[in-house]
Amino acid sequence: MKIRIEPYKAFSGGAKALATRAGILRATHRQVAKHGDFDVIINWGRNERRFNGEYINKPENVVRATDKQAAMVAFQEAGDVPIPKSTTDRGVAEAWLGSGMHILARTMLRAHSGRGIVLVGPEDSEITDVRGLPAAPLYVEYVKKAEEYRVHVAFGEVIDVQQKKRRLEVPDDEVNWQIRNSCNGWVFTRDGVTLPDSCADGAIRAVAALGLDFGAVDVGFNNHKGLATVYEVNTAPGLEGSTLDSYYNAFLKRLPQLNTGAYRRRRAS
């Protein structure tokens, strides 16, 4: 069986790590010319279909996942994914702000790592324009959280969990507790992490709602209410250490051919 991996960009670290671990070559037109069409293509975040064969993570579903508005619509249509309120109508978002709600204005629909997010609350009117909110294609309710997780899902199962925890060397006044990324003083950890059942269930449902085979789901958890909130699904996550092992084992279970022939030889070389 001809199995290949196709990254969204040539230097995708996650795709390269998985390819090396599993002994899989990249999908290229040169490979097609030499060996013929592929049987299976592991799609690492690419949003276009360039080859014949079965895609694991179909490009059209990656398109949906990487567009924040389209993903939100898919979650709403599924009806069983725990998500915050959202709207594309600035007037509706203004009304929410006026009622005391905090709003995330998503000024970029295809960004990641917190880029393009403006958090606005009733107390922040001095940083906004005359209507109160910056212009944005999507507005999302900010739901308070005590914890945030990255839940890795593959083929309907949670295969790995990381938690975002504060980097202790970052001063208090430089930590952003609402938007948790590396620039705001946060890092992924796995030691002593216990994932709430509602977060696991929400992550599995989110990946299914987008029609994906695998994805890394960012999920917040409110301890007081016991509620999970799904934020987004990453279709090209970074992989290292035990997370890489978890993905390799998941793909090996789905594609046992990876334990034979050229794949084994490449891993051994």
Backbone torsions as a table, in degrees:
resi	resn	phi	psi	omega
1	MET	NA	130.0	-179.2
2	LYS	-90.9	103.2	-179.0
3	ILE	-108.4	130.8	178.9
4	ARG	-133.3	162.8	175.8
5	ILE	-118.9	137.0	-179.3
6	GLU	-122.7	108.4	179.7
7	PRO	-82.0	159.6	178.7
8	TYR	-73.1	-21.7	173.2
9	LYS	-145.4	156.3	-171.6
10	ALA	-58.6	-33.2	-173.3
11	PHE	-107.1	30.8	176.1
12	SER	-62.9	117.3	-178.4
13	GLY	-64.9	-40.1	-179.2
14	GLY	-64.2	-44.8	179.5
15	ALA	-64.3	-42.3	-179.6
16	LYS	-63.3	-42.1	-179.4
17	ALA	-64.0	-43.1	179.9
18	LEU	-67.9	-40.8	179.2
19	ALA	-60.2	-43.4	179.8
20	THR	-67.2	-44.0	-178.4
21	ARG	-63.9	-37.7	-174.8
22	ALA	-96.7	-9.9	-177.8
23	GLY	74.5	33.1	-177.7
24	ILE	-103.0	137.9	174.9
25	LEU	-84.9	158.0	175.7
26	ARG	-73.8	149.0	175.6
27	ALA	-78.8	119.7	177.6
28	THR	-140.6	160.3	177.1
29	HIS	-66.2	-30.1	176.4
30	ARG	-64.2	-38.0	176.7
31	GLN	-63.8	-39.9	178.3
32	VAL	-63.8	-44.5	-179.6
33	ALA	-61.6	-33.0	-176.7
34	LYS	-85.0	-39.5	-171.1
35	HIS	-118.1	-7.0	-174.9
36	GLY	90.3	179.1	-177.6
37	ASP	-61.4	154.9	-179.6
38	PHE	-84.8	154.1	173.6
39	ASP	-84.5	-44.8	-177.1
40	VAL	-137.4	135.9	177.3
41	ILE	-123.1	118.8	173.9
42	ILE	-83.6	112.4	-173.3
43	ASN	-93.3	110.8	-177.2
44	TRP	-99.2	73.6	171.9
45	GLY	85.1	7.2	-178.3
46	ARG	-85.8	139.9	-173.4
47	ASN	-105.9	16.9	176.3
48	GLU	-135.0	148.0	179.9
49	ARG	-96.4	112.5	-176.5
50	ARG	-109.2	-14.5	-173.3
51	PHE	-132.3	159.7	170.9
52	ASN	-81.0	156.0	179.6
53	GLY	124.2	170.7	178.7
54	GLU	-78.0	126.9	177.4
55	TYR	-96.6	129.0	166.4
56	ILE	-91.9	113.7	-163.8
57	ASN	72.6	88.0	-179.7
58	LYS	-61.9	137.6	-178.2
59	PRO	-54.2	-39.2	-179.0
60	GLU	-64.6	-29.7	176.7
61	ASN	-78.9	-30.1	173.2
62	VAL	-65.4	-39.2	175.8
63	VAL	-55.6	-46.3	-179.7
64	ARG	-63.9	-42.6	-176.3
65	ALA	-67.4	-35.1	-174.7
66	THR	-85.5	-7.2	174.8
67	ASP	-100.3	114.0	-173.2
68	LYS	-58.7	-39.0	-179.9
69	GLN	-70.7	-45.7	179.2
70	ALA	-63.0	-38.7	177.9
71	ALA	-64.3	-41.0	179.6
72	MET	-63.1	-39.3	177.2
73	VAL	-62.8	-43.3	178.9
74	ALA	-62.2	-40.8	177.8
75	PHE	-63.9	-42.7	180.0
76	GLN	-64.6	-40.8	-179.8
77	GLU	-67.0	-34.5	177.9
78	ALA	-65.5	-37.8	174.6
79	GLY	80.0	-4.3	-177.0
80	ASP	-127.3	14.5	177.8
81	VAL	-99.0	127.6	-179.1
82	PRO	-75.3	103.5	-176.3
83	ILE	-129.6	159.9	175.5
84	PRO	-78.1	168.9	172.1
85	LYS	-64.3	147.3	177.4
86	SER	-148.8	158.2	178.0
87	THR	-157.8	152.8	172.3
88	THR	-98.9	-3.1	-176.3
89	ASP	-92.6	114.9	-178.2
90	ARG	-62.7	-34.6	179.2
91	GLY	-63.6	-41.1	177.2
92	VAL	-63.3	-44.6	178.8
93	ALA	-61.9	-37.8	176.3
94	GLU	-61.1	-40.2	179.0
95	ALA	-65.0	-40.8	176.8
96	TRP	-60.9	-43.7	179.4
97	LEU	-61.8	-41.5	179.1
98	GLY	-65.5	-25.2	179.3
99	SER	-84.6	1.6	178.3
100	GLY	102.6	0.6	-178.8
101	MET	-78.4	146.9	170.7
102	HIS	-91.4	139.8	-172.2
103	ILE	-123.6	139.2	169.8
104	LEU	-99.2	110.8	174.6
105	ALA	-87.0	115.4	-178.8
106	ARG	-95.8	96.7	-175.5
107	THR	-79.5	-12.3	177.8
108	MET	-130.5	126.6	-175.4
109	LEU	-87.9	-16.8	-177.5
110	ARG	-121.9	34.7	178.6
111	ALA	-99.9	171.1	176.6
112	HIS	-145.7	173.7	178.8
113	SER	59.7	31.6	176.3
114	GLY	84.0	-0.6	179.9
115	ARG	-66.9	140.8	176.6
116	GLY	79.1	9.7	179.3
117	ILE	-101.6	128.1	173.6
118	VAL	-119.5	116.9	178.1
119	LEU	-90.6	124.1	-177.9
120	VAL	-128.6	132.1	174.7
121	GLY	-124.0	172.3	179.7
122	PRO	-55.8	-26.8	-178.2
123	GLU	-83.5	-2.6	-173.0
124	ASP	-105.8	22.4	-172.9
125	SER	-60.5	-24.8	-177.8
126	GLU	-70.2	-17.3	-178.9
127	ILE	-98.5	1.8	-177.8
128	THR	-113.2	172.6	-179.4
129	ASP	-81.1	-169.7	-173.2
130	VAL	-65.0	-22.6	179.9
131	ARG	-90.2	-5.3	174.8
132	GLY	101.7	-33.2	-178.3
133	LEU	-124.1	145.3	173.6
134	PRO	-68.8	152.1	176.6
135	ALA	-64.6	134.3	-178.9
136	ALA	-157.2	151.3	178.2
137	PRO	-76.8	-13.7	-178.2
138	LEU	-149.8	136.5	175.5
139	TYR	-122.3	134.4	-175.4
140	VAL	-130.3	138.0	175.2
141	GLU	-63.0	135.0	172.9
142	TYR	-87.2	121.0	-179.9
143	VAL	-105.7	125.2	-179.2
144	LYS	-61.0	144.7	-178.5
145	LYS	-141.3	150.0	172.0
146	ALA	-96.9	-31.7	-175.4
147	GLU	-137.0	153.2	174.8
148	GLU	-135.3	135.9	-175.6
149	TYR	-123.4	154.8	163.5
150	ARG	-111.2	114.9	-174.9
151	VAL	-107.5	115.5	-179.2
152	HIS	-89.4	123.2	-176.7
153	VAL	-120.6	135.0	175.2
154	ALA	-143.3	125.6	175.0
155	PHE	55.2	43.9	172.8
156	GLY	83.4	8.1	-178.5
157	GLU	-132.5	148.0	170.4
158	VAL	-75.6	123.3	-177.1
159	ILE	-110.1	-15.8	-179.1
160	ASP	-165.6	152.3	-178.9
161	VAL	-138.4	135.0	171.2
162	GLN	-126.5	152.6	176.7
163	GLN	-120.7	139.6	175.1
164	LYS	-81.7	121.6	178.9
165	LYS	-127.0	152.5	-177.1
166	ARG	-67.4	137.0	171.7
167	ARG	-78.6	116.5	-171.4
168	LEU	-64.8	-23.3	-179.1
169	GLU	-77.5	-9.2	179.9
170	VAL	-85.3	126.9	-179.5
171	PRO	-59.1	151.2	-177.6
172	ASP	-53.4	-41.8	-174.9
173	ASP	-75.4	-3.2	177.4
174	GLU	-107.6	0.6	-179.8
175	VAL	-91.2	127.8	175.8
176	ASN	-102.2	111.7	-175.9
177	TRP	-82.2	-14.6	-178.9
178	GLN	-88.3	-48.5	-178.3
179	ILE	-108.7	102.2	-169.4
180	ARG	-99.8	97.9	173.6
181	ASN	-137.3	177.6	-174.4
182	SER	-63.0	-34.3	179.7
183	CYS	-68.3	-23.8	-178.1
184	ASN	-100.4	14.7	172.3
185	GLY	96.9	25.1	-176.1
186	TRP	-125.7	154.4	-179.1
187	VAL	-144.7	149.2	176.5
188	PHE	-77.0	133.6	174.6
189	THR	-134.0	165.6	176.4
190	ARG	-134.0	-9.3	-179.0
191	ASP	-68.2	127.8	176.8
192	GLY	66.8	23.0	-178.1
193	VAL	-88.9	127.7	174.2
194	THR	-121.4	114.1	-175.8
195	LEU	-82.6	124.9	174.5
196	PRO	-60.5	144.6	-178.5
197	ASP	-57.4	-36.8	-178.0
198	SER	-66.4	-31.1	177.8
199	CYS	-71.8	-41.3	177.5
200	ALA	-62.2	-46.6	-179.1
201	ASP	-63.7	-43.2	179.9
202	GLY	-63.2	-39.2	180.0
203	ALA	-65.0	-44.2	178.8
204	ILE	-61.9	-42.7	179.9
205	ARG	-66.4	-36.2	-179.7
206	ALA	-65.6	-45.1	178.8
207	VAL	-62.7	-41.7	179.0
208	ALA	-65.0	-40.3	-178.3
209	ALA	-62.5	-30.5	179.6
210	LEU	-86.9	-3.6	-179.4
211	GLY	74.5	21.4	-177.7
212	LEU	-90.6	155.6	173.3
213	ASP	-90.0	-30.1	178.1
214	PHE	-150.3	160.3	177.4
215	GLY	178.1	158.1	177.0
216	ALA	-105.2	115.1	-170.4
217	VAL	-102.5	126.2	174.6
218	ASP	-89.3	122.0	-173.4
219	VAL	-133.7	131.9	173.7
220	GLY	-98.3	157.8	-179.8
221	PHE	-137.1	126.7	176.7
222	ASN	-97.7	108.7	-175.9
223	ASN	-62.1	-40.4	-175.2
224	HIS	-65.6	-38.6	-179.0
225	LYS	-96.9	-11.1	-178.6
226	GLY	66.1	30.4	-173.9
227	LEU	-111.7	139.7	173.3
228	ALA	-97.2	149.7	175.3
229	THR	-135.2	119.9	178.1
230	VAL	-83.0	132.5	178.9
231	TYR	-100.6	-53.7	-177.4
232	GLU	-164.5	168.0	178.9
233	VAL	-123.6	125.6	-179.5
234	ASN	-95.2	125.9	-177.4
235	THR	-98.0	1.5	177.7
236	ALA	-142.6	62.2	-175.3
237	PRO	-70.4	152.8	171.3
238	GLY	-69.8	145.1	-176.6
239	LEU	-130.2	132.9	172.0
240	GLU	-160.7	159.9	175.8
241	GLY	56.9	-135.6	-175.0
242	SER	-70.0	-23.4	175.5
243	THR	-65.8	-41.3	175.6
244	LEU	-61.1	-44.4	178.1
245	ASP	-60.2	-39.6	-178.8
246	SER	-63.8	-42.4	178.3
247	TYR	-67.8	-43.3	178.9
248	TYR	-58.3	-46.6	-179.5
249	ASN	-64.4	-36.2	178.4
250	ALA	-66.2	-42.4	179.1
251	PHE	-72.3	-33.1	176.8
252	LEU	-64.7	-37.1	177.5
253	LYS	-66.6	-39.9	-179.9
254	ARG	-75.5	-33.7	-176.8
255	LEU	-128.4	79.1	-177.6
256	PRO	-61.9	-15.1	177.4
257	GLN	-62.3	-19.4	179.1
258	LEU	-65.9	-13.0	179.8
259	ASN	-97.6	17.6	-177.7
260	THR	-131.0	165.7	166.7
261	GLY	50.0	-132.5	-173.4
262	ALA	-61.5	-31.2	-178.7
263	TYR	-64.7	-44.3	177.6
264	ARG	-66.0	-39.8	-179.3
265	ARG	-65.0	-41.2	179.4
266	ARG	-65.9	-37.8	178.0
267	ARG	-64.6	-33.5	-176.1
268	ALA	-80.0	-19.3	-174.8
269	SER	-82.7	NA	NA
